[in-house]
Amino acid sequence: MRPWLDQCPLVAILRGLRPDEAIAVGEAIVGNGIPVLEVPLNSPEPLDSIRRLAAHFGDRALVGAGTVIDPADVSRIAQAGGRLIVTPHADPAVTREAKRLGLLAVPGFFTPTEAFALLAAGADGLKLFPAEAASPAVLKALLAVLPKGTPVLPVGGIGAHNMQPWRDAGAAGFGIASALFKPGDTPATVADRAKALRAAWS
């Protein structure tokens, strides 16, 4: 996960993306320097969107799925070309299945107990979710006990306006959802937001 976060530590969460708009929206994001695309499985026909994005971008982007709650879905995501598995919850079984198939896994957690269980299952990074219910102080305390170098990405309510306190606390990056893409947004709108988010990080 680190090489992708080194390129840009933002993950585009494309909840509600439709397959027919996937390439145009993906280009608006990847073309503006955010190369990690996550299509939540509660989007319309998510595997079709993942298939289209993975085929279009190849190695230019890391394409995967979010809101993965069933280990059985992991193989279907891999068959569609997805290489990243993100969960909203702390389920080591999903993480283990992702690693068995050679995929990157960034599962969700909220407590130290969950974090250590997911790392033991092979997680490549951790998603602190929902970030709205935590704080930069909570993240700083977690990082004090997690293995050094563990990438933790807060997700939920993050935008250009509030990244800095989390960065100061040690966030390795962020998952960005509605601050980047909402259903109905045009590619031009998404491109403008991607530029603003990149600028806010830089």
Protein Blocks (a to p, Z undefined) as FASTA:
>chain_A
ZZmmmmoccdcddehiafklmmmmmmmmmmnopabdcddfkbghkllmmmmmmmmnmmmb
ccddehiabfklmmmmmmnopabdcdfbdcfklmmmmmmnopacddddfbfklmmmmmmn
opabdcdddfklmcfklmmmmmmmmcghiacddeehiafklmmmmmmnopabdcdfklmo
cghiafklmmmmmmmmmmmmZZ
